[in-house]
Amino acid sequence: MKYEIIIYWSEEDQAFIAEVPELPGCAADGETYQEALQNLEIMQEWIETANALGRPIPQPKGRSMFA
């Protein structure tokens, strides 16, 4: 999967947050940058759930679309 991933530190959550802007609500957290990225395996579940519900799956648009 070639979706853009944005990772940032959240003071509120005291964790790194990894988000996939093209997949609304698809995010994971972790104590480290690497852990947040690894936990983003939830992206596959997001896609499977959207398929099961008959919702469209956005095609990856590429780098810096949301910057």
C-alpha positions in Angstrom: 0.0 0.0 0.0 1.4 3.3 -1.0 -0.7 5.8 1.0 0.9 8.8 2.5 1.5 8.4 6.3 1.9 11.4 8.6 3.6 10.7 12.0 3.6 13.3 14.8 4.0 13.5 18.6 0.8 14.1 20.5 1.3 15.8 23.9 -2.4 15.0 24.8 -1.9 11.3 24.2 1.8 11.2 25.2 2.4 9.0 22.1 3.4 9.2 18.5 0.4 9.1 16.1 0.6 7.7 12.6 -2.3 8.8 10.4 -3.3 7.9 6.8 -5.1 11.1 5.6 -6.6 9.4 2.5 -8.3 6.8 4.7 -10.5 8.8 7.1 -10.1 7.7 10.7 -7.2 5.3 9.9 -4.6 6.0 12.6 -2.4 4.2 15.1 -0.3 5.2 18.0 2.9 4.0 19.7 5.5 4.9 22.3 8.0 5.4 19.6 7.9 6.6 16.0 8.7 3.0 14.8 6.0 1.5 17.0 3.4 3.9 15.7 4.3 3.0 12.2 4.3 -0.8 12.9 0.8 -0.4 14.6 -0.5 1.1 11.3 -1.1 -2.5 10.1 -4.6 -1.5 11.0 -4.7 0.0 7.5 -5.4 -3.4 6.1 -8.3 -3.8 8.5 -9.6 -0.4 7.5 -9.6 -1.5 3.8 -11.2 -4.9 4.5 -14.0 -3.2 6.6 -14.7 -0.6 3.9 -14.9 -3.4 1.3 -17.3 -5.4 3.5 -19.5 -2.3 3.9 -19.4 -1.6 0.2 -17.6 1.7 0.7 -15.1 3.0 -1.9 -11.4 2.6 -1.3 -9.5 5.7 -2.2 -6.6 5.2 -4.6 -3.2 6.5 -3.2 -2.7 10.0 -4.5 0.9 10.4 -3.6 3.3 12.4 -1.5 2.4 15.7 0.2 -1.1 15.9 -1.0 -2.2 17.1 2.5 0.8 19.3 3.3 
